[in-house]
Amino acid sequence: MRAVVFSEPGRFRVTEVPDPVPGPRELVVRVEAVGICGTDIHVLDGEFAPTVYPIVPGHETSGIVEVVGSEVADFTPGDRVCVDPSLYCGECAFCSVGRANLCENWNGAGVARTDGSTAELVLTPARNVHHLDDSVDLALAALVEPLSCAIHGYDLLPRRMGEHYLVYGAGTMGLMMAQLAPRAGAASVTVVDLNTTRLEAARDVGLTQVARTAAECHRPGGWDTVIDCTGAVPAIEDGLGRVRRGGTFLQFGVAAGEARASYSPFRVYNDEITMVGSMAVLHSYARAVEMFTAGAIQAPAMVSHAFTLDDYGDAIDMFRAGTGRKLQVRPQSTSSVTLR
């Protein structure tokens, strides 16, 4: 099969690799679509410490079951599916208390030590595979994985009905977090992003309170819940200052490992500010499948470009430039297309 391979930090190639062969409790999935995520860029740049090279990237996956292992009973070839990339040991101190996303031996397909899905085929444990309803657009279902991350973020919030939310960033994750906020009880949702093209995307998915900066918005006393989806220190520092007394700041965006942000410990103490971090997926993927199927997000408006494997370099360049919306690779396609 053909795949994108990160051979070492900063280098990749599109090449032939052996077709995967499933073990007794594994599946081989023919990949329909795989989303490009900021984590993929960190892995390519050698900034993600668990990564072992060479590795096939890609962890936002949908496709069709191609081959099933001898002990797999719940899937048959031809099934439409999406794939949870999370792999963990099940034995460490964190796994034993139900916090597998913090696993001491954590592994993620396309991220750490296991090949991902920017390929024609991907191998995965059967327990990580989820059926998709026939009504679901198979390519767009690659959005289920980032949606599962967003749901985990909401699981961690001490939320109440009728609160006001401020979201930094109108990329894929910011748009998802903002679209989920009304379902979590938000009375209002404000999205800010310096990129005006991304603000247009926010409007396209039904968000009406958008601005380049929070300073342009009128919310005396601040917002009950502020969510950073950028990982950018200036946005984080500004957002911490926008949390109202008794409110919550959620660090959802991925910052560089060496990044440092300044805040007032006295204000955190005096105003009883809750600061929360959210990392990856935890007991949320199956719920994401159900919410995606129910139309919880405006998926068609979120994917702007679909690339072939051969055009992977163009996709990476576009991602780095911050243009487009969600970018996907569709390994079975013969031509790259602009969708929006």
N, C-alpha and C positions, 0 to 999 in steps of 0.2 A: 504494500500500500504506500501512498504518498503522504508525507507529513511535514510540518514545520518542526525543525529541531534547533533548539538553542544549544550550540556546541560548547560555548563558554560565554562568560559575561561580555556583552556587546556584539556577539556574533550569532547569526542564525543562517540556516539554509533550508530550502525545500528539497526533499530527497526521498528516495525509496527506503523503507524500513520493513522488517518482517511483519507479516500479518499477525495480530495477536491470536493466541490460542487460549480458550477459557479453561480454567480449572473447574472442579465439580460444582462450586457455588458461584461461578462467575458468568458474565454475559459479554458478548461482543456486540457493540452498537454501531450501526452505520450512521455516521454523524451528518445530520441535516444542517445544523447551525451551531456555531460557537461564538459567543460574544467576546470582544476584546475589553479587558478591564485594566484599571490602573495597576493592579497587582502584576499583570503580565509584563508591564513596562519595568516595574521594580525587579522582576526576575530577570528580564533581558539585560538590565543594567547592572546586575550583580549586587543589588541592594537588599535582597531578601535572604537572610542568613541560612534558613533551612535548605535552600536549593542545592541539589546535587546535579551537576552537569555531566553528560548531555541530558536534556529533558525536552519532551514535547509539551509546549505550553497549552493553556486553554482549560477553563473549568466551568464555563457557563454553557451547558450542553443539552441539545435535544437531538433526537434521531429515531431510528427504527432498529429493533432487535434483529441481529443478523445470525448469531449462533448462541446457543444456550448450553451451559454446562450440564453434566449428567445428573446432578442432584437438584437442578432448578425446576420447580414445579409451577411457579406463578407467572412465567413468561414463555412466549413462543415466538419463533421468528415471524417478523411482520408487525409485531406490537409497536405502537407509537409510544415513545417514552421520553422522559428527561432524567438527568443524572445528577445526584448529589455528589460533589467532589470530595466531601469531608471523609478522611480516613484517620482512625485513632485506635489506640491499643486496647482499650477497655479494661485495663488492669492497674493503671497508675492511680495516684491519690486523687487527681481531679476527675478521672473517668469514674472512679468508685463513688463519687458524690454527685454524679450527673452533670459534670461540667466538661464534657468531652472536647469542646472547642479550645480548652486550655490544656489539653492532653500533653503530658511531659514528652511523649513520643509522637506528637502530632505530625500528620502527613496530609498532603492535599494533592489531588491529581492536577498535574500541570504546574505545581507550585514548589513542591519539596523534593520527594524522591520517587514519585510515580508519574509516568507519562500521562499527559492530558489529552484533549480532544481536538486540537488543531491538526486534524488528520482525517483520512477517509474512514478509519475505524478506531474505536476506543474500547479498551478492556476495562471492566468495572465489576466490583462485587455485586451480586444480585440484590443484596440488601440496600444498595444505594440507588436503585432504579425505581422509578415511579411511572405508573401508567398515565397516559394522557387521553382525555375524552376525544372522540372523533371530531367534535366541534371546534377544537383548539387548532389554531394555525401552528403547524409543527415548527417552523423556523422561529416564529416569535416566542415559542415556549422556552427558548434558551434564556429568556428573561426571568424564568422562575428562580434560578439560583440567586441573582442579586435581590429579587423580591424576598427570598427567604432570609437574606442578611438584614433587610429592612425590617422584617417582622421580628427578628430577634432583637433589634434595637428597640422596638416598641415594647417588647416583653420586659425590658429593663427599666422603662420609665415609670416613675411613681405618678401616673397621670390621673387627672380628674376631668369630669365632663365640663365643657364650657370654657376651657383654657385657650389662650392665644399663643400660637406657635410662630417662631421665626426660623427659617431654614436658610443656611448659607450654602450656595451652590445650586445651579440648575442643570448639572450633568445628570447622568442616569440615576445615581443614588439620591441626589437632591430631589429630583422629580418624583421618585418613588416615595420617599419619606413624606413629601408634601401631599401627594395624593392619598396616602394612608391616614394622614392626620385627622381629617373629618370622621373617618371610621373609628378613630381612637377617641373621639369626643371633642375635637377642637372646635371652638367657636369661630376662629379665624386662622388663616394660614398666610404668612407673608414669606416670599422667596426673594432673596437678593443674590445678584451675580454681576460681576463687572463686565461679563461677556453678553452684550445685548442680543446676540443671536440665540444664546441659550435662554434668555428671557422670553424670546418669541416661542421657543419650545414649551416653556412653562405655560404660556397662554394657550398654546395648542392643546395641552392636556387638561384645560379647564381651570387653571389657576389664574385668579384675577388680580391679586395683590402682589405685584412684582415691582422691583426697583433695583437700581444698580448698587445702592448702599442702604444700610439700615437707617443712616442719618436722614435719608429722604422720607422716611416713614413716620407716621404720627402714632406713637404708643406711649403716652405718659406713664412713667414708672417702669417701663420695659415689658418684656414678654414672659409668660409663665414658663414656656419651654423653648429653649434655643438649641438647635441642632446644627453642628458643623458637618458638612458633607464635602469639604474641600481639602482638609489636611494642611491648609496654608496658614502659617503662623499669624499674619495680619488679620485674617478672618477670625481665627480662634480668639485672639486677644480682643478684637472688637466685639465678638459674640459674648464673651464672658462679661463684658461690661453692659450688655443689653438684657441680662437676666433680671427679672424683677425680684424683689425680696421674697424669700420662700420658694423661689423657682428652681428650675433644673437646667443644667447644661449637659448635652449629650455629645461626646466626642465620637463621631461616627466616621468621619473622613480619615484616611490613612496619611499621616505625616511621615516625613523622613525620620529615620531612627535617631539622628543627631539633632533634630529640631528641638528648640526650647521656646516656650511661651511664657510671658510674664502676666501675673495676675495678683490681686490683692488678697492675701490670706485673711486679713482682718475682715474684708467684706464677705468672704465665704463664711467666716465664723459669725459675724454680726448680723448678716442677712439670711442666715441659714440656707445658703445655696447648696444644692445637691449637684455633684459632678459625677458623671457616669461615663464609662467607656463601653463600647460594644465591638466585639471582634467576631466576624464570620457568622457561622450558622450554628444554632443549637436547638434541636427539637422543633425546627420551624419549616423544614423543607416540605413536608407533606401538607402543612397548612398553606404554604405558598402555592402549591399545585391547585388546591381548592380555591384559593382567592383569585389566582390568575384565571382559572376557568370561569369564575363568577364575574370577571370583568372589573376587578378591584383597581386595575391600572389601565390607562389608555395605551395599550401596547403598540398598536399600529403607528401612533404618532411619535413613538420613542426611538424607533430604529430608522436610521437615515441612509445607511450604505451597506451593501453586501458585497464582499470581496471573494475572489477565488483564492485557493492556496497560493498560486503563483504571484498574486498581487498582495501578498501579506506585507511586504515592505511598504507599499503605498498606504495600507491600512495603518501601520505603525506611524508613518509620517503624519497622516491626518490626525491620528489620536494625539500625538505630541503637539500639533498645531492648535488643538482645541477646537477644531471645526467639526461640523456634523453633530449628530446625536449619538445614540448607541451604534457602534460599528460592529458588524458581524463578518465572520468568515463562513462561507458555505462550501464545504469541501467537495460536494457533488456537482457544483456549478461550473460552467465553462466560461462565463463572462461575469465581470464585476458590474454592479448596477447601483445607480442612485435611486433610493426609494422615496425620499422627501427632499 
